[in-house]
Amino acid sequence: MATAKLTFTDVALTVNVPAGTRIIEISEKIGSGITYGCREGECGTCITRIVEGQENLSEPSALELRVLKDNLAGHNDRLACQCQVLGGTVKVRPG
């Protein structure tokens, strides 16, 4: 199974994760400061800054793009409950 390296800069922790893992799944386990509400991609609570490795994430869905826009998110922001780490190295921090 393919894996990826996911780093949470707020807690200075890097973990190996299976490709296809959503950021929120690992964030919860390790105690990163990424907060969340609905887990469905609608509330915008889990906006996360992608510090490095944007190209290693799944493409945002139409719903995710709308929620990011509605929350005036930046170009490097994603919803942790929606985006999947597909491979390579990704670094994130709470939005």
Buried (B, 14 or more C-beta within 10 A) or exposed (E): EEBBBBBBBBBEEBBEBEBEBBBBBBBEEEEBEBBBEEBEBBBBBBBBBBBBBEEBBBEBEEEBBBBBEEBEBEEEBBBBBBBBBBBBEBBBBBB
